[in-house]
Amino acid sequence: MLKHANNVPQCALAVEEVVRKAGAPEGLCRTLLVEVGQVADVIADPRVAAVTLTGSTEVGAIVAA
């Protein structure tokens, strides 16, 4: 799952398209077009095994918590 910053959703969709065109199995890469307030629920889902991010230390601390 890929969730880019809300101001650049087309970047995430482009990455998903490149992965698809490269021949990856359907559904291997999915873009999440969700609001910031929904991210905690996504992370808390038991099917999510790990989270990685690029961004600020502040956001990293929030995700780690």
N, C-alpha and C positions, 0 to 999 in steps of 0.2 A: 504494500500500500504506500502511496506517495501523496503527501499533503504539502504542497508548496504554500508559501505566504499568500494570503488572500489577494494581494495586489498583482500577482503573476500566475494566475491559474493556467494560462495558455502554455507556460513552460512545463508544468506537470503533464498536461495533456499531450504535449509534443514528445516528452520522454516516453510516455505510455505508447504512443504511436510508433516511435522508433523501435521499441522492444517488440511490439507486435509485428512490424514489418521485417524484423530480423528473424522471425520464425519461432518466437517463444510460444509456448502453449497458451491458449486462450485463458485469460484471467490471471496470468502470472504477475503482471504489473497492473495495478488498479490505482487510478487517481481518486482521491477523496476530495470532493468539493463540499467541504463542511465549514461552518463558522467556527471561530476560535472557541466559543463556549461549548462546542460539541467535542472538542479534541480529548478532553479528560475522559469522557465516556468511551471513546474509541480506545484509548490507552488502557482503560480499566477492563476492557473486554477480555475474558479468559483466553480467547483465541490469539491474542497478541502476545508474542513471546519476547519481543525486544523492540526498542525504539532507538532511533538514531536521529540526530538533527544537526543542522548548521544554524548558527544564530548567536544570540547574545548569551552571556553567562546567566543573566536573569532567567531567561526562558529555559536554559539547561537545568537550573536549580528547580524550577517549577516542575519540569518533566521528571526529574530525579525523585522529587518528593512523591 
